[in-house]
């Protein structure tokens, strides 16, 4: 069973910070073989979604307010650990992250920079692609937008 929580940067414990940076490095740097600066100063003003199972972070996403990275609110650094990928936690994480973004930032619009191979995953969650694909850290990405019409 996974449990989600939302925290500001200054609310994270040192153990939580260590675990979220570890899962991001394991997947984005090591697994995807992508050398980039993950600690990019955006964590400081972001909200952090922690998906924990047995006191370990196995899913994570970063929520960015309007005007902080994109003009619109955004979701980024979406990741699940290799041990949790077949359990449906990615979908649960994104559903929680979308709801939290809409509520916390009082918006109806979310923009993401999605890895291209995940476009169907995000489309099934209500995102629509915009524009052409582009390389971000040598990985094909596509801009996607979610509009809450309720």
URNOR-V747277 format. One record per pair of residues at least 24 apart in sequence whose C-alpha atoms are under 10 Angstrom apart, sorted by the first residue. I is the first residue (numbers start at 1). J is the second residue. D is the distance in whole Angstrom. If there is no record, write none. Layout:
i=[I & I]
j=[J & J]
d=[D & D]
//
This chain:
i=[1 & 1 & 1 & 1 & 1 & 1 & 2 & 2 & 2 & 2 & 2 & 2 & 2 & 2 & 2 & 2 & 2 & 2 & 2 & 2 & 2 & 3 & 3 & 3 & 3 & 3 & 3 & 3 & 3 & 3 & 3 & 3 & 3 & 4 & 4 & 4 & 4 & 4 & 4 & 4 & 4 & 4 & 4 & 4 & 4 & 5 & 5 & 5 & 5 & 5 & 5 & 5 & 5 & 5 & 6 & 6 & 6 & 6 & 6 & 6 & 6 & 6 & 6 & 6 & 6 & 6 & 6 & 7 & 7 & 7 & 7 & 7 & 7 & 8 & 8 & 8 & 8 & 8 & 8 & 8 & 8 & 9 & 9 & 9 & 9 & 9 & 9 & 9 & 10 & 10 & 10 & 11 & 11 & 12 & 12 & 15 & 15 & 16 & 16 & 16 & 16 & 16 & 17 & 17 & 17 & 18 & 19 & 19 & 19 & 19 & 19 & 20 & 20 & 20 & 20 & 20 & 20 & 20 & 20 & 20 & 20 & 20 & 21 & 22 & 22 & 23 & 23 & 23 & 23 & 23 & 23 & 23 & 23 & 24 & 24 & 24 & 24 & 24 & 24 & 24 & 24 & 26 & 26 & 26 & 27 & 27 & 27 & 27 & 28 & 28 & 28 & 31 & 32 & 33 & 34 & 34 & 34 & 35 & 35 & 36 & 37 & 38 & 42 & 42 & 46 & 46 & 46 & 47 & 47 & 47 & 47 & 47 & 48 & 48 & 48 & 48 & 49 & 49 & 49 & 49 & 49 & 49 & 49 & 50 & 50 & 51 & 51 & 51 & 51 & 51 & 51 & 51 & 53 & 57 & 58 & 58 & 58 & 58 & 58 & 58 & 59 & 59 & 59 & 59 & 59 & 59 & 59 & 60 & 60 & 60 & 60 & 60 & 61 & 61 & 61 & 61 & 61 & 62 & 62 & 63 & 63 & 63 & 63 & 63 & 63 & 63 & 64 & 64 & 64 & 64 & 65 & 65 & 65 & 65 & 65 & 65 & 66 & 66 & 66 & 66 & 66 & 66 & 69 & 70 & 70 & 70 & 70 & 71 & 71 & 72 & 72 & 72 & 72 & 72 & 72 & 72 & 72 & 73 & 73 & 73 & 73 & 73 & 73 & 73 & 73 & 73 & 73 & 73 & 74 & 74 & 74 & 74 & 74 & 74 & 74 & 74 & 74 & 74 & 74 & 75 & 75 & 75 & 75 & 75 & 75 & 76 & 76 & 76 & 76 & 77 & 77 & 77 & 78 & 78 & 90 & 91 & 91 & 91 & 91 & 94 & 94 & 94 & 95 & 98 & 98 & 98 & 98 & 99 & 102 & 102 & 107 & 107 & 108 & 108 & 108 & 108 & 108 & 109 & 109 & 109 & 109 & 109 & 110 & 110 & 110 & 110 & 110 & 111 & 111 & 111 & 111 & 111 & 112 & 112 & 112 & 112 & 112 & 112 & 113 & 113 & 113 & 113 & 113 & 113 & 114 & 114 & 114 & 114 & 114 & 114 & 114 & 115 & 115 & 115 & 115 & 115 & 116 & 116 & 116 & 116 & 117 & 117 & 118 & 119 & 119 & 122]
j=[51 & 52 & 53 & 54 & 87 & 89 & 50 & 51 & 52 & 53 & 54 & 55 & 56 & 57 & 58 & 59 & 84 & 87 & 89 & 92 & 93 & 50 & 51 & 52 & 53 & 54 & 55 & 57 & 58 & 59 & 89 & 92 & 93 & 49 & 50 & 51 & 52 & 53 & 57 & 59 & 60 & 92 & 93 & 96 & 97 & 48 & 49 & 50 & 51 & 52 & 60 & 96 & 97 & 100 & 47 & 48 & 49 & 50 & 51 & 60 & 61 & 62 & 63 & 96 & 97 & 100 & 104 & 46 & 47 & 48 & 49 & 50 & 62 & 43 & 44 & 45 & 46 & 47 & 48 & 49 & 63 & 42 & 43 & 44 & 45 & 46 & 47 & 48 & 44 & 45 & 47 & 47 & 48 & 48 & 50 & 56 & 57 & 50 & 52 & 55 & 56 & 57 & 48 & 50 & 57 & 57 & 50 & 56 & 57 & 58 & 60 & 48 & 49 & 50 & 51 & 56 & 57 & 58 & 59 & 60 & 61 & 79 & 60 & 57 & 81 & 57 & 58 & 59 & 60 & 79 & 80 & 81 & 82 & 59 & 60 & 61 & 77 & 78 & 79 & 80 & 81 & 79 & 81 & 82 & 79 & 80 & 81 & 82 & 77 & 78 & 79 & 82 & 139 & 138 & 137 & 138 & 139 & 137 & 138 & 137 & 137 & 77 & 68 & 69 & 74 & 75 & 76 & 75 & 97 & 100 & 101 & 104 & 75 & 76 & 77 & 97 & 75 & 78 & 93 & 94 & 96 & 97 & 100 & 93 & 97 & 79 & 80 & 89 & 90 & 92 & 93 & 96 & 84 & 81 & 82 & 83 & 84 & 85 & 89 & 90 & 84 & 85 & 89 & 90 & 92 & 93 & 94 & 89 & 90 & 93 & 94 & 97 & 90 & 93 & 94 & 96 & 97 & 97 & 101 & 97 & 98 & 100 & 101 & 104 & 105 & 110 & 101 & 105 & 110 & 111 & 101 & 104 & 105 & 106 & 107 & 110 & 105 & 106 & 107 & 109 & 110 & 111 & 111 & 110 & 111 & 112 & 113 & 110 & 111 & 105 & 107 & 108 & 109 & 110 & 111 & 112 & 145 & 101 & 102 & 104 & 105 & 106 & 107 & 108 & 109 & 110 & 111 & 112 & 98 & 101 & 102 & 105 & 109 & 110 & 111 & 112 & 113 & 145 & 146 & 101 & 110 & 111 & 112 & 113 & 114 & 111 & 112 & 113 & 114 & 112 & 113 & 114 & 112 & 114 & 121 & 121 & 122 & 124 & 125 & 121 & 122 & 125 & 125 & 125 & 126 & 146 & 148 & 148 & 147 & 148 & 147 & 148 & 146 & 147 & 148 & 149 & 150 & 145 & 146 & 147 & 148 & 149 & 144 & 145 & 146 & 147 & 148 & 143 & 144 & 145 & 146 & 147 & 141 & 142 & 143 & 144 & 145 & 146 & 140 & 141 & 142 & 143 & 144 & 145 & 139 & 140 & 141 & 142 & 143 & 144 & 145 & 139 & 140 & 141 & 142 & 143 & 140 & 141 & 142 & 143 & 141 & 142 & 142 & 143 & 144 & 146]
d=[10 & 8 & 6 & 8 & 9 & 9 & 10 & 6 & 5 & 5 & 8 & 10 & 10 & 9 & 8 & 9 & 10 & 10 & 7 & 9 & 9 & 8 & 5 & 5 & 7 & 9 & 10 & 9 & 10 & 10 & 10 & 10 & 10 & 7 & 6 & 5 & 6 & 9 & 10 & 9 & 9 & 9 & 8 & 8 & 9 & 8 & 6 & 5 & 7 & 8 & 10 & 9 & 10 & 10 & 6 & 6 & 5 & 6 & 9 & 10 & 10 & 9 & 9 & 10 & 9 & 8 & 10 & 9 & 6 & 5 & 7 & 8 & 10 & 9 & 8 & 8 & 7 & 5 & 6 & 9 & 10 & 10 & 7 & 6 & 7 & 7 & 7 & 7 & 8 & 9 & 10 & 10 & 10 & 8 & 10 & 10 & 10 & 8 & 10 & 10 & 8 & 8 & 10 & 10 & 10 & 10 & 10 & 7 & 6 & 9 & 10 & 9 & 10 & 8 & 10 & 9 & 7 & 9 & 8 & 7 & 9 & 9 & 10 & 9 & 10 & 8 & 7 & 8 & 8 & 8 & 8 & 6 & 9 & 9 & 8 & 10 & 7 & 9 & 7 & 9 & 9 & 10 & 8 & 9 & 7 & 8 & 7 & 8 & 9 & 10 & 8 & 9 & 9 & 10 & 7 & 8 & 8 & 8 & 10 & 7 & 10 & 9 & 8 & 8 & 10 & 10 & 10 & 10 & 10 & 9 & 9 & 9 & 10 & 10 & 10 & 9 & 10 & 9 & 8 & 10 & 8 & 7 & 9 & 9 & 10 & 10 & 9 & 8 & 10 & 9 & 7 & 10 & 9 & 8 & 8 & 8 & 6 & 9 & 8 & 10 & 8 & 9 & 7 & 7 & 9 & 7 & 10 & 10 & 9 & 7 & 9 & 9 & 10 & 8 & 8 & 10 & 7 & 8 & 10 & 7 & 9 & 8 & 6 & 9 & 9 & 10 & 8 & 9 & 9 & 10 & 8 & 9 & 6 & 10 & 9 & 9 & 7 & 10 & 9 & 9 & 9 & 10 & 10 & 9 & 7 & 9 & 10 & 10 & 9 & 10 & 8 & 9 & 7 & 6 & 6 & 9 & 9 & 7 & 8 & 10 & 7 & 9 & 7 & 9 & 7 & 5 & 6 & 9 & 9 & 8 & 10 & 10 & 8 & 5 & 5 & 6 & 9 & 9 & 10 & 8 & 7 & 7 & 6 & 8 & 10 & 9 & 7 & 7 & 8 & 10 & 10 & 10 & 10 & 9 & 9 & 8 & 9 & 9 & 8 & 10 & 9 & 8 & 7 & 9 & 10 & 9 & 10 & 10 & 10 & 8 & 9 & 8 & 8 & 6 & 5 & 7 & 9 & 7 & 6 & 5 & 6 & 9 & 8 & 6 & 5 & 7 & 9 & 7 & 6 & 5 & 6 & 9 & 10 & 8 & 6 & 5 & 6 & 8 & 10 & 6 & 6 & 5 & 6 & 9 & 10 & 9 & 5 & 5 & 6 & 7 & 10 & 7 & 6 & 4 & 6 & 9 & 6 & 5 & 6 & 9 & 8 & 9 & 9 & 9 & 8 & 9]
//
